[in-house]
Amino acid sequence: MKYTIGTPTCTERERPGAAFALNRNYPNPFHLATTVRYTLLRPGPVWLGVYDLLGREVVRLMDGLAAAGSHQARVEARGVYLFGLTTSLHSRLEHMADTLDWTNDSRSFSQRYGYDPRPECMRLGHLSFAARTAAYNVVYDMIATAGDWGSNVTRPMPRVCRCAIASCLLKPMREVNLLRNEVFSVVEDIMLERPFNKMLDLLEFLANYSEVREVQGARWLNTRLKQLPHDINAAFDQYGAAYLFCTSRQPFRVFPRTSEAQGVAVQNAVATLHGQKLAASVTHLREAAAHLNSGEFADAIADSIHAVESVARFFDKNAGRTLGPAIDSLRKQGVLKHPALAHAIKLLYGYTCDQEGIRHALVFKGEANVDMNEAMFMFGACASLAAYLANACASEC
C-alpha cells in the first residue's frame, strides 16, 4: 500500500463548526487509488490510519501535530479497508473498497475473510473460476488453431471433439453437432458451467486421445494433445488449483495435490489456535494461504513458519526474538518432551533461514528456489505444529 500526504488548504477562521470532519474517501469504490480528506477546526494531535477488516493497522497516514484546515492523503491499495481519524477528543471510522476486489477475486467469501483457512490448492471438490477459465483458454486455442474445420467426420479435430463431448456428456455420437460454433459452445458449457468433475473428465479424454488414422492434420493434432496436460498443469499452477495431471506416463490422469484429511487437519489446527486466542498465529496462516493462492510460494513458507514462531514466543516471551531459542526454552521447561521433535521443528526453521528469498534476502538468484509442493508441505506442517505447540503449552502453563 502506498500513500502521499497533502498540505492544509484552509484556516480555522474559514471553517467554523465541529472540531473535525472526516469525509468519505473519493472515489469510493475506487480503482487502485483513492483520496482521504479531513478537516480540523483547530491545530492539535491527529492519528489517521488505514485498517483491515479485523482492525489491524495497515498503514499510518498521520501521527503527530496537524495544523487547522483541510488535509488530504492519497492511498494506493487493493481490497476492502477501514480508515479512521482520532484527535484528542473524538474518533471516527469510514469504509472504503477497491472495485477490483469484488470483480476479480475468485476466492469465496469464507476465504476472503478468514472463515476458511485452506488455500485454493487444498480445497478438494472445487476449482476456482479463474483456474477453469485458464484451462478453457488452452482447449479453445487448440480447437481454434486447428485450421480447416468443415463438417467432415474424417477430419481429426471435429472427430476428437465429437468423441470427447459424447464421452463426457454420455451422449450417442449421432447427437453431437459437428459445427465449430456449436462445439465451442458445448465445450465452454462443460468447462465453465457444469460441475468441475465434468471438466476434468473432458480434459482427461482429450489428453489421452490419439488419432491413429493417416489423415491430414493428424500429426499436428497428436502433438497438441500430447502437450495438453502440461499446458493444463501450467494453467492450474498459475491459480493454485487443487488438481493437476500426472505427466510421468500414459494414460495421463488428473489427481489431487493433497488429501481431504490434510485440508481437515488445517481447519482443525486453525480452530485450535482460535480457541487459544492466538490471533497472530492465525493471521500468519491466513496470509500464508493468500500467498499460496497468489503463487507467492516463498512468502507462503515465511508466513507458515511465522505462525509456529508466534505461538512459541507467545508462551515463552523471554526466549528471544526467533523460533530457535524459544524451542530450546520450551524444551528445557518440559513442554516439548521429546528432543527429536524439538530438533525437527528447528530443522524446518533452519530450512526457511538457509533458503534465499524466504526469511533472508536474495543474493545470488533472482527468485527463491521453492515451488507449490514445498509451500503446501510447509503450510500444512506449520499449521499442525502451531496447534500442537498451543495445546502443549496451554496444558503445561
Buried (B, 14 or more C-beta within 10 A) or exposed (E): EEBEEEEBEEEBEEBEEEEBBBBEBEEBBBEEBBBBBBBBBEEBEBBBBBBBEEEEEBBEBBEEEBBBBBBBBBBEBBBBBBBBBBBEEEEEEBEBBBEBBEEEBBBBEEBBBBEBBBBBBBBBEBBBEBBBBBBBBBBBEBBEEBEEBEEEEEBBBBBBBBBBBBBBBEEEEEEBBBEBEEBBEBBBEBBEEBEBEBBBBBBBBBBBBEBEEEBEBBEBBBEBBBEBBBBBBEBBBEBBBBBBBEBEEEEBBBEBBBEEEBBEBBBBBBEBBBEBEBEBBBBBBBBBBBBBBBBBBBBBBBBBBBBBBBBBBBBBEEBEEBBBBBBBBBBEBEBBEEEEBBEBBBEBBEBBEEBBBBBEEEEEEEEBEBEBEBBBBBBBBBBBBBBBBBBBBBEEE
